[in-house]
Amino acid sequence: MAILKIARMGHPVLLRRAEPVQNPTSPEIRRLILDMAETMLDAGGLGLAAPQVHVPLRLFVWRNGDDVAALINPEIVLLDPPDSLGWEGCLSIPGLRASVPRAERVAFRGLDLDGEPVEGEAEGLLARVMQHENDHLDGVLYTMRVRDFSLFGFTDELARAAGGEAAIRTGQATRGQPDAGQQGT
């Protein structure tokens, strides 16, 4: 496995719609997924989409407990209105966080690492991660979803304003801010 270079905000690969994976069971796709998992874990992320590693294909990985899961050619359906605020970061936009509205619950389907159909529902943090990563497949960065730019800034400044990093990590941020302690996706 290998650590892949992460594309940063401003790179064109992050702003275009990714192409469907034509052969989900190919050795190249399997290798890509394993390398993406290693890259995500090494960077301390919760999720990683293929465009973030300069590969414009429709797949992403995420932390699933102690394991990493993959979703190839995903379809995500919002089951709630996208109005639940939560702090997000992004491995492609290091050092920044923002409060972003998302749906609390989603339905998903696609293919897993072995090319087998998978579907289900996700809620809370996992639903947020899936929406964030799926946005990457459509060329959308979380910064494009920010509604209140007073809740957008550098992680260390947000922590300082909230009374320290411990307050942010426990959700006790000032100004009624949601928990800013989430890792990048």
Secondary structure, 3 states (H helix, E strand, C coil): CCCCCCCCCCCHHHHCCCECCCCCCCHHHHHHHHHHHHHHHHHCCCEEEHHHHCCCECEEEEEECCEEEEEEEEEEEECCCCCEEEEEEECCEEEEEEEEEECCEEEEEEECCCCCEEEEEEEHHHHHHHHHHHHHHCCCCHHHHCCCHHHEEEHHHHHHHCCCHHHHHCCCCHHHCCCCCCCEC
